[in-house]
Amino acid sequence: LALWRDDFLRISGFDEHYTGWGYEDSDLVIRLLHAKVCRKQGGNIITLLHLWHKENDRQHQAENWQRFLNTQRSHSILPSKD
């Protein structure tokens, strides 16, 4: 994922209420889409690099999923306040 800094700031960046593993990246993307940020597909012409890291604990996965669904339904561009 690559995006303009101004777009990242407009949606207030990552929602820091997410705990452990799960859906914070999806939350970021859905809020960018709600903010009408255009998406471009890179396909096979873009190199993807991923920094390996230990996977986070998944005990809050269900709670994170509900947080994501609430963001998706709300059409908000800002992180939830709870």
mmCIF file of the N, C-alpha and C atoms, coordinates in Angstrom:
data_MODEL
# 
_entry.id   MODEL 
# 
loop_
_atom_site.group_PDB 
_atom_site.id 
_atom_site.type_symbol 
_atom_site.label_atom_id 
_atom_site.label_alt_id 
_atom_site.label_comp_id 
_atom_site.label_asym_id 
_atom_site.label_entity_id 
_atom_site.label_seq_id 
_atom_site.pdbx_PDB_ins_code 
_atom_site.Cartn_x 
_atom_site.Cartn_y 
_atom_site.Cartn_z 
_atom_site.occupancy 
_atom_site.B_iso_or_equiv 
_atom_site.pdbx_formal_charge 
_atom_site.auth_seq_id 
_atom_site.auth_comp_id 
_atom_site.auth_asym_id 
_atom_site.auth_atom_id 
_atom_site.pdbx_PDB_model_num 
ATOM 1   N N  . LEU A 1 1  ? 0.843   -1.175  0.000   1.00 0.00 ? 1  LEU A N  1 
ATOM 2   C CA . LEU A 1 1  ? 0.000   0.000   0.000   1.00 0.00 ? 1  LEU A CA 1 
ATOM 3   C C  . LEU A 1 1  ? 0.888   1.237   0.000   1.00 0.00 ? 1  LEU A C  1 
ATOM 4   N N  . ALA A 1 2  ? 0.589   2.134   -0.850  1.00 0.00 ? 2  ALA A N  1 
ATOM 5   C CA . ALA A 1 2  ? 1.268   3.430   -0.873  1.00 0.00 ? 2  ALA A CA 1 
ATOM 6   C C  . ALA A 1 2  ? 0.181   4.487   -1.005  1.00 0.00 ? 2  ALA A C  1 
ATOM 7   N N  . LEU A 1 3  ? 0.375   5.605   -0.317  1.00 0.00 ? 3  LEU A N  1 
ATOM 8   C CA . LEU A 1 3  ? -0.611  6.666   -0.403  1.00 0.00 ? 3  LEU A CA 1 
ATOM 9   C C  . LEU A 1 3  ? 0.050   7.995   -0.098  1.00 0.00 ? 3  LEU A C  1 
ATOM 10  N N  . TRP A 1 4  ? -0.618  9.055   -0.485  1.00 0.00 ? 4  TRP A N  1 
ATOM 11  C CA . TRP A 1 4  ? -0.123  10.388  -0.209  1.00 0.00 ? 4  TRP A CA 1 
ATOM 12  C C  . TRP A 1 4  ? -0.265  10.681  1.275   1.00 0.00 ? 4  TRP A C  1 
ATOM 13  N N  . ARG A 1 5  ? 0.696   11.390  1.812   1.00 0.00 ? 5  ARG A N  1 
ATOM 14  C CA . ARG A 1 5  ? 0.702   11.762  3.228   1.00 0.00 ? 5  ARG A CA 1 
ATOM 15  C C  . ARG A 1 5  ? -0.548  12.565  3.584   1.00 0.00 ? 5  ARG A C  1 
ATOM 16  N N  . ASP A 1 6  ? -0.941  13.482  2.722   1.00 0.00 ? 6  ASP A N  1 
ATOM 17  C CA . ASP A 1 6  ? -2.126  14.302  2.985   1.00 0.00 ? 6  ASP A CA 1 
ATOM 18  C C  . ASP A 1 6  ? -3.386  13.443  3.130   1.00 0.00 ? 6  ASP A C  1 
ATOM 19  N N  . ASP A 1 7  ? -3.504  12.400  2.312   1.00 0.00 ? 7  ASP A N  1 
ATOM 20  C CA . ASP A 1 7  ? -4.657  11.496  2.425   1.00 0.00 ? 7  ASP A CA 1 
ATOM 21  C C  . ASP A 1 7  ? -4.610  10.732  3.745   1.00 0.00 ? 7  ASP A C  1 
ATOM 22  N N  . PHE A 1 8  ? -3.428  10.280  4.139   1.00 0.00 ? 8  PHE A N  1 
ATOM 23  C CA . PHE A 1 8  ? -3.251  9.567   5.396   1.00 0.00 ? 8  PHE A CA 1 
ATOM 24  C C  . PHE A 1 8  ? -3.641  10.456  6.580   1.00 0.00 ? 8  PHE A C  1 
ATOM 25  N N  . LEU A 1 9  ? -3.212  11.710  6.544   1.00 0.00 ? 9  LEU A N  1 
ATOM 26  C CA . LEU A 1 9  ? -3.535  12.637  7.626   1.00 0.00 ? 9  LEU A CA 1 
ATOM 27  C C  . LEU A 1 9  ? -5.015  13.004  7.638   1.00 0.00 ? 9  LEU A C  1 
ATOM 28  N N  . ARG A 1 10 ? -5.616  13.092  6.453   1.00 0.00 ? 10 ARG A N  1 
ATOM 29  C CA . ARG A 1 10 ? -7.041  13.464  6.365   1.00 0.00 ? 10 ARG A CA 1 
ATOM 30  C C  . ARG A 1 10 ? -7.931  12.452  7.072   1.00 0.00 ? 10 ARG A C  1 
ATOM 31  N N  . ILE A 1 11 ? -7.531  11.179  7.048   1.00 0.00 ? 11 ILE A N  1 
ATOM 32  C CA . ILE A 1 11 ? -8.321  10.141  7.724   1.00 0.00 ? 11 ILE A CA 1 
ATOM 33  C C  . ILE A 1 11 ? -7.770  9.833   9.123   1.00 0.00 ? 11 ILE A C  1 
ATOM 34  N N  . SER A 1 12 ? -6.836  10.647  9.583   1.00 0.00 ? 12 SER A N  1 
ATOM 35  C CA . SER A 1 12 ? -6.214  10.503  10.913  1.00 0.00 ? 12 SER A CA 1 
ATOM 36  C C  . SER A 1 12 ? -5.433  9.207   11.074  1.00 0.00 ? 12 SER A C  1 
ATOM 37  N N  . GLY A 1 13 ? -4.883  8.708   9.997   1.00 0.00 ? 13 GLY A N  1 
ATOM 38  C CA . GLY A 1 13 ? -3.987  7.552   10.074  1.00 0.00 ? 13 GLY A CA 1 
ATOM 39  C C  . GLY A 1 13 ? -4.651  6.288   10.561  1.00 0.00 ? 13 GLY A C  1 
ATOM 40  N N  . PHE A 1 14 ? -3.835  5.415   11.165  1.00 0.00 ? 14 PHE A N  1 
ATOM 41  C CA . PHE A 1 14 ? -4.336  4.143   11.668  1.00 0.00 ? 14 PHE A CA 1 
ATOM 42  C C  . PHE A 1 14 ? -5.216  4.361   12.893  1.00 0.00 ? 14 PHE A C  1 
ATOM 43  N N  . ASP A 1 15 ? -6.221  3.508   13.053  1.00 0.00 ? 15 ASP A N  1 
ATOM 44  C CA . ASP A 1 15 ? -7.058  3.498   14.240  1.00 0.00 ? 15 ASP A CA 1 
ATOM 45  C C  . ASP A 1 15 ? -6.304  2.731   15.318  1.00 0.00 ? 15 ASP A C  1 
ATOM 46  N N  . GLU A 1 16 ? -5.850  3.428   16.324  1.00 0.00 ? 16 GLU A N  1 
ATOM 47  C CA . GLU A 1 16 ? -5.018  2.824   17.362  1.00 0.00 ? 16 GLU A CA 1 
ATOM 48  C C  . GLU A 1 16 ? -5.822  2.055   18.402  1.00 0.00 ? 16 GLU A C  1 
ATOM 49  N N  . HIS A 1 17 ? -7.144  1.947   18.223  1.00 0.00 ? 17 HIS A N  1 
ATOM 50  C CA . HIS A 1 17 ? -7.957  1.158   19.135  1.00 0.00 ? 17 HIS A CA 1 
ATOM 51  C C  . HIS A 1 17 ? -7.854  -0.339  18.844  1.00 0.00 ? 17 HIS A C  1 
ATOM 52  N N  . TYR A 1 18 ? -7.348  -0.716  17.672  1.00 0.00 ? 18 TYR A N  1 
ATOM 53  C CA . TYR A 1 18 ? -7.182  -2.133  17.359  1.00 0.00 ? 18 TYR A CA 1 
ATOM 54  C C  . TYR A 1 18 ? -6.119  -2.717  18.280  1.00 0.00 ? 18 TYR A C  1 
ATOM 55  N N  . THR A 1 19 ? -6.385  -3.931  18.782  1.00 0.00 ? 19 THR A N  1 
ATOM 56  C CA . THR A 1 19 ? -5.476  -4.589  19.706  1.00 0.00 ? 19 THR A CA 1 
ATOM 57  C C  . THR A 1 19 ? -5.019  -5.916  19.112  1.00 0.00 ? 19 THR A C  1 
ATOM 58  N N  . GLY A 1 20 ? -3.705  -6.142  19.097  1.00 0.00 ? 20 GLY A N  1 
ATOM 59  C CA . GLY A 1 20 ? -3.195  -7.414  18.584  1.00 0.00 ? 20 GLY A CA 1 
ATOM 60  C C  . GLY A 1 20 ? -3.389  -7.537  17.090  1.00 0.00 ? 20 GLY A C  1 
ATOM 61  N N  . TRP A 1 21 ? -3.628  -8.769  16.653  1.00 0.00 ? 21 TRP A N  1 
ATOM 62  C CA . TRP A 1 21 ? -3.742  -9.067  15.234  1.00 0.00 ? 21 TRP A CA 1 
ATOM 63  C C  . TRP A 1 21 ? -5.144  -8.740  14.728  1.00 0.00 ? 21 TRP A C  1 
ATOM 64  N N  . GLY A 1 22 ? -5.192  -8.192  13.522  1.00 0.00 ? 22 GLY A N  1 
ATOM 65  C CA . GLY A 1 22 ? -6.446  -8.205  12.814  1.00 0.00 ? 22 GLY A CA 1 
ATOM 66  C C  . GLY A 1 22 ? -7.114  -6.908  12.437  1.00 0.00 ? 22 GLY A C  1 
ATOM 67  N N  . TYR A 1 23 ? -7.177  -6.670  11.153  1.00 0.00 ? 23 TYR A N  1 
ATOM 68  C CA . TYR A 1 23 ? -8.091  -5.747  10.474  1.00 0.00 ? 23 TYR A CA 1 
ATOM 69  C C  . TYR A 1 23 ? -7.745  -4.266  10.550  1.00 0.00 ? 23 TYR A C  1 
ATOM 70  N N  . GLU A 1 24 ? -6.650  -3.889  11.198  1.00 0.00 ? 24 GLU A N  1 
ATOM 71  C CA . GLU A 1 24 ? -6.284  -2.469  11.213  1.00 0.00 ? 24 GLU A CA 1 
ATOM 72  C C  . GLU A 1 24 ? -5.917  -1.984  9.816   1.00 0.00 ? 24 GLU A C  1 
ATOM 73  N N  . ASP A 1 25 ? -5.324  -2.851  8.994   1.00 0.00 ? 25 ASP A N  1 
ATOM 74  C CA . ASP A 1 25 ? -5.011  -2.476  7.612   1.00 0.00 ? 25 ASP A CA 1 
ATOM 75  C C  . ASP A 1 25 ? -6.289  -2.315  6.794   1.00 0.00 ? 25 ASP A C  1 
ATOM 76  N N  . SER A 1 26 ? -7.230  -3.243  6.981   1.00 0.00 ? 26 SER A N  1 
ATOM 77  C CA . SER A 1 26 ? -8.511  -3.163  6.269   1.00 0.00 ? 26 SER A CA 1 
ATOM 78  C C  . SER A 1 26 ? -9.278  -1.914  6.673   1.00 0.00 ? 26 SER A C  1 
ATOM 79  N N  . ASP A 1 27 ? -9.217  -1.564  7.946   1.00 0.00 ? 27 ASP A N  1 
ATOM 80  C CA . ASP A 1 27 ? -9.867  -0.354  8.440   1.00 0.00 ? 27 ASP A CA 1 
ATOM 81  C C  . ASP A 1 27 ? -9.291  0.883   7.754   1.00 0.00 ? 27 ASP A C  1 
ATOM 82  N N  . LEU A 1 28 ? -7.977  0.925   7.639   1.00 0.00 ? 28 LEU A N  1 
ATOM 83  C CA . LEU A 1 28 ? -7.318  2.051   6.968   1.00 0.00 ? 28 LEU A CA 1 
ATOM 84  C C  . LEU A 1 28 ? -7.807  2.166   5.521   1.00 0.00 ? 28 LEU A C  1 
ATOM 85  N N  . VAL A 1 29 ? -7.851  1.055   4.823   1.00 0.00 ? 29 VAL A N  1 
ATOM 86  C CA . VAL A 1 29 ? -8.260  1.053   3.411   1.00 0.00 ? 29 VAL A CA 1 
ATOM 87  C C  . VAL A 1 29 ? -9.710  1.479   3.259   1.00 0.00 ? 29 VAL A C  1 
ATOM 88  N N  . ILE A 1 30 ? -10.610 0.957   4.098   1.00 0.00 ? 30 ILE A N  1 
ATOM 89  C CA . ILE A 1 30 ? -12.024 1.300   3.936   1.00 0.00 ? 30 ILE A CA 1 
ATOM 90  C C  . ILE A 1 30 ? -12.266 2.776   4.225   1.00 0.00 ? 30 ILE A C  1 
ATOM 91  N N  . ARG A 1 31 ? -11.530 3.356   5.187   1.00 0.00 ? 31 ARG A N  1 
ATOM 92  C CA . ARG A 1 31 ? -11.676 4.784   5.452   1.00 0.00 ? 31 ARG A CA 1 
ATOM 93  C C  . ARG A 1 31 ? -11.115 5.619   4.308   1.00 0.00 ? 31 ARG A C  1 
ATOM 94  N N  . LEU A 1 32 ? -10.043 5.152   3.665   1.00 0.00 ? 32 LEU A N  1 
ATOM 95  C CA . LEU A 1 32 ? -9.541  5.846   2.467   1.00 0.00 ? 32 LEU A CA 1 
ATOM 96  C C  . LEU A 1 32 ? -10.584 5.805   1.355   1.00 0.00 ? 32 LEU A C  1 
ATOM 97  N N  . LEU A 1 33 ? -11.229 4.665   1.173   1.00 0.00 ? 33 LEU A N  1 
ATOM 98  C CA . LEU A 1 33 ? -12.281 4.560   0.153   1.00 0.00 ? 33 LEU A CA 1 
ATOM 99  C C  . LEU A 1 33 ? -13.460 5.463   0.503   1.00 0.00 ? 33 LEU A C  1 
ATOM 100 N N  . HIS A 1 34 ? -13.837 5.515   1.780   1.00 0.00 ? 34 HIS A N  1 
ATOM 101 C CA . HIS A 1 34 ? -14.918 6.418   2.211   1.00 0.00 ? 34 HIS A CA 1 
ATOM 102 C C  . HIS A 1 34 ? -14.555 7.874   1.934   1.00 0.00 ? 34 HIS A C  1 
ATOM 103 N N  . ALA A 1 35 ? -13.259 8.189   2.006   1.00 0.00 ? 35 ALA A N  1 
ATOM 104 C CA . ALA A 1 35 ? -12.789 9.556   1.740   1.00 0.00 ? 35 ALA A CA 1 
ATOM 105 C C  . ALA A 1 35 ? -12.625 9.824   0.244   1.00 0.00 ? 35 ALA A C  1 
ATOM 106 N N  . LYS A 1 36 ? -13.022 8.874   -0.583  1.00 0.00 ? 36 LYS A N  1 
ATOM 107 C CA . LYS A 1 36 ? -12.971 9.002   -2.047  1.00 0.00 ? 36 LYS A CA 1 
ATOM 108 C C  . LYS A 1 36 ? -11.548 9.057   -2.602  1.00 0.00 ? 36 LYS A C  1 
ATOM 109 N N  . VAL A 1 37 ? -10.609 8.429   -1.892  1.00 0.00 ? 37 VAL A N  1 
ATOM 110 C CA . VAL A 1 37 ? -9.242  8.327   -2.404  1.00 0.00 ? 37 VAL A CA 1 
ATOM 111 C C  . VAL A 1 37 ? -9.261  7.266   -3.506  1.00 0.00 ? 37 VAL A C  1 
ATOM 112 N N  . CYS A 1 38 ? -8.747  7.612   -4.670  1.00 0.00 ? 38 CYS A N  1 
ATOM 113 C CA . CYS A 1 38 ? -8.756  6.701   -5.819  1.00 0.00 ? 38 CYS A CA 1 
ATOM 114 C C  . CYS A 1 38 ? -7.787  5.550   -5.601  1.00 0.00 ? 38 CYS A C  1 
ATOM 115 N N  . ARG A 1 39 ? -8.192  4.378   -6.023  1.00 0.00 ? 39 ARG A N  1 
ATOM 116 C CA . ARG A 1 39 ? -7.378  3.172   -5.904  1.00 0.00 ? 39 ARG A CA 1 
ATOM 117 C C  . ARG A 1 39 ? -6.828  2.808   -7.269  1.00 0.00 ? 39 ARG A C  1 
ATOM 118 N N  . LYS A 1 40 ? -5.566  2.430   -7.295  1.00 0.00 ? 40 LYS A N  1 
ATOM 119 C CA . LYS A 1 40 ? -4.952  1.954   -8.534  1.00 0.00 ? 40 LYS A CA 1 
ATOM 120 C C  . LYS A 1 40 ? -4.390  0.565   -8.292  1.00 0.00 ? 40 LYS A C  1 
ATOM 121 N N  . GLN A 1 41 ? -4.544  -0.292  -9.262  1.00 0.00 ? 41 GLN A N  1 
ATOM 122 C CA . GLN A 1 41 ? -4.041  -1.659  -9.182  1.00 0.00 ? 41 GLN A CA 1 
ATOM 123 C C  . GLN A 1 41 ? -2.680  -1.723  -9.855  1.00 0.00 ? 41 GLN A C  1 
ATOM 124 N N  . GLY A 1 42 ? -1.695  -2.232  -9.145  1.00 0.00 ? 42 GLY A N  1 
ATOM 125 C CA . GLY A 1 42 ? -0.345  -2.322  -9.694  1.00 0.00 ? 42 GLY A CA 1 
ATOM 126 C C  . GLY A 1 42 ? -0.070  -3.609  -10.443 1.00 0.00 ? 42 GLY A C  1 
ATOM 127 N N  . GLY A 1 43 ? -0.845  -4.643  -10.142 1.00 0.00 ? 43 GLY A N  1 
ATOM 128 C CA . GLY A 1 43 ? -0.652  -5.925  -10.806 1.00 0.00 ? 43 GLY A CA 1 
ATOM 129 C C  . GLY A 1 43 ? 0.767   -6.438  -10.688 1.00 0.00 ? 43 GLY A C  1 
ATOM 130 N N  . ASN A 1 44 ? 1.282   -6.954  -11.765 1.00 0.00 ? 44 ASN A N  1 
ATOM 131 C CA . ASN A 1 44 ? 2.618   -7.544  -11.778 1.00 0.00 ? 44 ASN A CA 1 
ATOM 132 C C  . ASN A 1 44 ? 3.716   -6.530  -12.086 1.00 0.00 ? 44 ASN A C  1 
ATOM 133 N N  . ILE A 1 45 ? 3.394   -5.249  -12.164 1.00 0.00 ? 45 ILE A N  1 
ATOM 134 C CA . ILE A 1 45 ? 4.422   -4.270  -12.513 1.00 0.00 ? 45 ILE A CA 1 
ATOM 135 C C  . ILE A 1 45 ? 5.009   -3.562  -11.297 1.00 0.00 ? 45 ILE A C  1 
ATOM 136 N N  . ILE A 1 46 ? 4.502   -3.899  -10.105 1.00 0.00 ? 46 ILE A N  1 
ATOM 137 C CA . ILE A 1 46 ? 4.991   -3.264  -8.883  1.00 0.00 ? 46 ILE A CA 1 
ATOM 138 C C  . ILE A 1 46 ? 5.631   -4.319  -7.995  1.00 0.00 ? 46 ILE A C  1 
ATOM 139 N N  . THR A 1 47 ? 6.796   -4.002  -7.487  1.00 0.00 ? 47 THR A N  1 
ATOM 140 C CA . THR A 1 47 ? 7.482   -4.899  -6.571  1.00 0.00 ? 47 THR A CA 1 
ATOM 141 C C  . THR A 1 47 ? 6.916   -4.710  -5.174  1.00 0.00 ? 47 THR A C  1 
ATOM 142 N N  . LEU A 1 48 ? 6.625   -5.797  -4.505  1.00 0.00 ? 48 LEU A N  1 
ATOM 143 C CA . LEU A 1 48 ? 6.099   -5.745  -3.151  1.00 0.00 ? 48 LEU A CA 1 
ATOM 144 C C  . LEU A 1 48 ? 7.156   -6.277  -2.192  1.00 0.00 ? 48 LEU A C  1 
ATOM 145 N N  . LEU A 1 49 ? 7.445   -5.501  -1.177  1.00 0.00 ? 49 LEU A N  1 
ATOM 146 C CA . LEU A 1 49 ? 8.366   -5.925  -0.133  1.00 0.00 ? 49 LEU A CA 1 
ATOM 147 C C  . LEU A 1 49 ? 7.602   -5.979  1.178   1.00 0.00 ? 49 LEU A C  1 
ATOM 148 N N  . HIS A 1 50 ? 7.873   -6.980  1.980   1.00 0.00 ? 50 HIS A N  1 
ATOM 149 C CA . HIS A 1 50 ? 7.229   -7.100  3.273   1.00 0.00 ? 50 HIS A CA 1 
ATOM 150 C C  . HIS A 1 50 ? 8.287   -7.412  4.310   1.00 0.00 ? 50 HIS A C  1 
ATOM 151 N N  . LEU A 1 51 ? 8.297   -6.637  5.362   1.00 0.00 ? 51 LEU A N  1 
ATOM 152 C CA . LEU A 1 51 ? 9.234   -6.860  6.452   1.00 0.00 ? 51 LEU A CA 1 
ATOM 153 C C  . LEU A 1 51 ? 8.673   -7.955  7.344   1.00 0.00 ? 51 LEU A C  1 
ATOM 154 N N  . TRP A 1 52 ? 9.402   -9.061  7.479   1.00 0.00 ? 52 TRP A N  1 
ATOM 155 C CA . TRP A 1 52 ? 8.941   -10.152 8.313   1.00 0.00 ? 52 TRP A CA 1 
ATOM 156 C C  . TRP A 1 52 ? 8.889   -9.683  9.757   1.00 0.00 ? 52 TRP A C  1 
ATOM 157 N N  . HIS A 1 53 ? 7.860   -10.090 10.467  1.00 0.00 ? 53 HIS A N  1 
ATOM 158 C CA . HIS A 1 53 ? 7.729   -9.790  11.887  1.00 0.00 ? 53 HIS A CA 1 
ATOM 159 C C  . HIS A 1 53 ? 6.946   -10.904 12.547  1.00 0.00 ? 53 HIS A C  1 
ATOM 160 N N  . LYS A 1 54 ? 7.146   -11.057 13.828  1.00 0.00 ? 54 LYS A N  1 
ATOM 161 C CA . LYS A 1 54 ? 6.404   -12.042 14.592  1.00 0.00 ? 54 LYS A CA 1 
ATOM 162 C C  . LYS A 1 54 ? 4.927   -11.672 14.545  1.00 0.00 ? 54 LYS A C  1 
ATOM 163 N N  . GLU A 1 55 ? 4.057   -12.653 14.340  1.00 0.00 ? 55 GLU A N  1 
ATOM 164 C CA . GLU A 1 55 ? 2.622   -12.386 14.259  1.00 0.00 ? 55 GLU A CA 1 
ATOM 165 C C  . GLU A 1 55 ? 2.071   -12.019 15.631  1.00 0.00 ? 55 GLU A C  1 
ATOM 166 N N  . ASN A 1 56 ? 1.202   -11.029 15.672  1.00 0.00 ? 56 ASN A N  1 
ATOM 167 C CA . ASN A 1 56 ? 0.600   -10.584 16.923  1.00 0.00 ? 56 ASN A CA 1 
ATOM 168 C C  . ASN A 1 56 ? -0.412  -11.596 17.451  1.00 0.00 ? 56 ASN A C  1 
ATOM 169 N N  . ASP A 1 57 ? -0.708  -11.482 18.715  1.00 0.00 ? 57 ASP A N  1 
ATOM 170 C CA . ASP A 1 57 ? -1.692  -12.306 19.399  1.00 0.00 ? 57 ASP A CA 1 
ATOM 171 C C  . ASP A 1 57 ? -3.072  -12.095 18.763  1.00 0.00 ? 57 ASP A C  1 
ATOM 172 N N  . ARG A 1 58 ? -3.831  -13.186 18.590  1.00 0.00 ? 58 ARG A N  1 
ATOM 173 C CA . ARG A 1 58 ? -5.140  -13.107 17.932  1.00 0.00 ? 58 ARG A CA 1 
ATOM 174 C C  . ARG A 1 58 ? -6.318  -13.125 18.902  1.00 0.00 ? 58 ARG A C  1 
ATOM 175 N N  . GLN A 1 59 ? -6.086  -12.962 20.182  1.00 0.00 ? 59 GLN A N  1 
ATOM 176 C CA . GLN A 1 59 ? -7.190  -13.094 21.136  1.00 0.00 ? 59 GLN A CA 1 
ATOM 177 C C  . GLN A 1 59 ? -8.250  -12.011 20.970  1.00 0.00 ? 59 GLN A C  1 
ATOM 178 N N  . HIS A 1 60 ? -7.934  -10.881 20.338  1.00 0.00 ? 60 HIS A N  1 
ATOM 179 C CA . HIS A 1 60 ? -8.911  -9.803  20.132  1.00 0.00 ? 60 HIS A CA 1 
ATOM 180 C C  . HIS A 1 60 ? -9.428  -9.755  18.694  1.00 0.00 ? 60 HIS A C  1 
ATOM 181 N N  . GLN A 1 61 ? -9.232  -10.841 17.944  1.00 0.00 ? 61 GLN A N  1 
ATOM 182 C CA . GLN A 1 61 ? -9.621  -10.862 16.532  1.00 0.00 ? 61 GLN A CA 1 
ATOM 183 C C  . GLN A 1 61 ? -11.111 -10.585 16.355  1.00 0.00 ? 61 GLN A C  1 
ATOM 184 N N  . ALA A 1 62 ? -11.968 -11.215 17.140  1.00 0.00 ? 62 ALA A N  1 
ATOM 185 C CA . ALA A 1 62 ? -13.421 -11.018 16.985  1.00 0.00 ? 62 ALA A CA 1 
ATOM 186 C C  . ALA A 1 62 ? -13.816 -9.570  17.284  1.00 0.00 ? 62 ALA A C  1 
ATOM 187 N N  . GLU A 1 63 ? -13.236 -8.992  18.332  1.00 0.00 ? 63 GLU A N  1 
ATOM 188 C CA . GLU A 1 63 ? -13.497 -7.596  18.678  1.00 0.00 ? 63 GLU A CA 1 
ATOM 189 C C  . GLU A 1 63 ? -13.018 -6.663  17.563  1.00 0.00 ? 63 GLU A C  1 
ATOM 190 N N  . ASN A 1 64 ? -11.840 -6.952  17.012  1.00 0.00 ? 64 ASN A N  1 
ATOM 191 C CA . ASN A 1 64 ? -11.305 -6.152  15.908  1.00 0.00 ? 64 ASN A CA 1 
ATOM 192 C C  . ASN A 1 64 ? -12.198 -6.251  14.677  1.00 0.00 ? 64 ASN A C  1 
ATOM 193 N N  . TRP A 1 65 ? -12.722 -7.449  14.414  1.00 0.00 ? 65 TRP A N  1 
ATOM 194 C CA . TRP A 1 65 ? -13.616 -7.653  13.265  1.00 0.00 ? 65 TRP A CA 1 
ATOM 195 C C  . TRP A 1 65 ? -14.871 -6.790  13.420  1.00 0.00 ? 65 TRP A C  1 
ATOM 196 N N  . GLN A 1 66 ? -15.451 -6.749  14.615  1.00 0.00 ? 66 GLN A N  1 
ATOM 197 C CA . GLN A 1 66 ? -16.638 -5.928  14.853  1.00 0.00 ? 66 GLN A CA 1 
ATOM 198 C C  . GLN A 1 66 ? -16.320 -4.443  14.684  1.00 0.00 ? 66 GLN A C  1 
ATOM 199 N N  . ARG A 1 67 ? -15.159 -4.023  15.143  1.00 0.00 ? 67 ARG A N  1 
ATOM 200 C CA . ARG A 1 67 ? -14.736 -2.632  14.976  1.00 0.00 ? 67 ARG A CA 1 
ATOM 201 C C  . ARG A 1 67 ? -14.656 -2.297  13.487  1.00 0.00 ? 67 ARG A C  1 
ATOM 202 N N  . PHE A 1 68 ? -14.046 -3.205  12.699  1.00 0.00 ? 68 PHE A N  1 
ATOM 203 C CA . PHE A 1 68 ? -13.949 -2.991  11.252  1.00 0.00 ? 68 PHE A CA 1 
ATOM 204 C C  . PHE A 1 68 ? -15.339 -2.898  10.614  1.00 0.00 ? 68 PHE A C  1 
ATOM 205 N N  . LEU A 1 69 ? -16.239 -3.836  10.965  1.00 0.00 ? 69 LEU A N  1 
ATOM 206 C CA . LEU A 1 69 ? -17.594 -3.813  10.392  1.00 0.00 ? 69 LEU A CA 1 
ATOM 207 C C  . LEU A 1 69 ? -18.319 -2.517  10.738  1.00 0.00 ? 69 LEU A C  1 
ATOM 208 N N  . ASN A 1 70 ? -18.149 -2.022  11.952  1.00 0.00 ? 70 ASN A N  1 
ATOM 209 C CA . ASN A 1 70 ? -18.771 -0.752  12.340  1.00 0.00 ? 70 ASN A CA 1 
ATOM 210 C C  . ASN A 1 70 ? -18.245 0.401   11.492  1.00 0.00 ? 70 ASN A C  1 
ATOM 211 N N  . THR A 1 71 ? -16.951 0.406   11.236  1.00 0.00 ? 71 THR A N  1 
ATOM 212 C CA . THR A 1 71 ? -16.354 1.451   10.387  1.00 0.00 ? 71 THR A CA 1 
ATOM 213 C C  . THR A 1 71 ? -16.898 1.351   8.966   1.00 0.00 ? 71 THR A C  1 
ATOM 214 N N  . GLN A 1 72 ? -16.985 0.126   8.467   1.00 0.00 ? 72 GLN A N  1 
ATOM 215 C CA . GLN A 1 72 ? -17.485 -0.092  7.106   1.00 0.00 ? 72 GLN A CA 1 
ATOM 216 C C  . GLN A 1 72 ? -18.921 0.406   6.974   1.00 0.00 ? 72 GLN A C  1 
ATOM 217 N N  . ARG A 1 73 ? -19.750 0.099   7.931   1.00 0.00 ? 73 ARG A N  1 
ATOM 218 C CA . ARG A 1 73 ? -21.166 0.491   7.885   1.00 0.00 ? 73 ARG A CA 1 
ATOM 219 C C  . ARG A 1 73 ? -21.371 1.991   8.082   1.00 0.00 ? 73 ARG A C  1 
ATOM 220 N N  . SER A 1 74 ? -20.498 2.618   8.856   1.00 0.00 ? 74 SER A N  1 
ATOM 221 C CA . SER A 1 74 ? -20.683 4.029   9.214   1.00 0.00 ? 74 SER A CA 1 
ATOM 222 C C  . SER A 1 74 ? -20.319 4.994   8.093   1.00 0.00 ? 74 SER A C  1 
ATOM 223 N N  . HIS A 1 75 ? -19.513 4.532   7.143   1.00 0.00 ? 75 HIS A N  1 
ATOM 224 C CA . HIS A 1 75 ? -19.000 5.382   6.058   1.00 0.00 ? 75 HIS A CA 1 
ATOM 225 C C  . HIS A 1 75 ? -18.150 6.535   6.581   1.00 0.00 ? 75 HIS A C  1 
ATOM 226 N N  . SER A 1 76 ? -17.637 6.395   7.802   1.00 0.00 ? 76 SER A N  1 
ATOM 227 C CA . SER A 1 76 ? -16.783 7.418   8.390   1.00 0.00 ? 76 SER A CA 1 
ATOM 228 C C  . SER A 1 76 ? -15.382 7.365   7.791   1.00 0.00 ? 76 SER A C  1 
ATOM 229 N N  . ILE A 1 77 ? -14.730 8.510   7.761   1.00 0.00 ? 77 ILE A N  1 
ATOM 230 C CA . ILE A 1 77 ? -13.335 8.534   7.322   1.00 0.00 ? 77 ILE A CA 1 
ATOM 231 C C  . ILE A 1 77 ? -12.385 8.635   8.521   1.00 0.00 ? 77 ILE A C  1 
ATOM 232 N N  . LEU A 1 78 ? -12.945 8.836   9.728   1.00 0.00 ? 78 LEU A N  1 
ATOM 233 C CA . LEU A 1 78 ? -12.138 8.976   10.925  1.00 0.00 ? 78 LEU A CA 1 
ATOM 234 C C  . LEU A 1 78 ? -12.224 7.720   11.782  1.00 0.00 ? 78 LEU A C  1 
ATOM 235 N N  . PRO A 1 79 ? -11.161 7.426   12.551  1.00 0.00 ? 79 PRO A N  1 
ATOM 236 C CA . PRO A 1 79 ? -11.217 6.270   13.456  1.00 0.00 ? 79 PRO A CA 1 
ATOM 237 C C  . PRO A 1 79 ? -12.346 6.429   14.459  1.00 0.00 ? 79 PRO A C  1 
ATOM 238 N N  . SER A 1 80 ? -12.877 5.299   14.916  1.00 0.00 ? 80 SER A N  1 
ATOM 239 C CA . SER A 1 80 ? -13.930 5.360   15.930  1.00 0.00 ? 80 SER A CA 1 
ATOM 240 C C  . SER A 1 80 ? -13.349 5.905   17.234  1.00 0.00 ? 80 SER A C  1 
ATOM 241 N N  . LYS A 1 81 ? -14.199 6.456   18.072  1.00 0.00 ? 81 LYS A N  1 
ATOM 242 C CA . LYS A 1 81 ? -13.719 7.097   19.295  1.00 0.00 ? 81 LYS A CA 1 
ATOM 243 C C  . LYS A 1 81 ? -13.723 6.174   20.495  1.00 0.00 ? 81 LYS A C  1 
ATOM 244 N N  . ASP A 1 82 ? -14.284 4.995   20.386  1.00 0.00 ? 82 ASP A N  1 
ATOM 245 C CA . ASP A 1 82 ? -14.314 4.090   21.549  1.00 0.00 ? 82 ASP A CA 1 
ATOM 246 C C  . ASP A 1 82 ? -13.175 3.119   21.548  1.00 0.00 ? 82 ASP A C  1 
# 
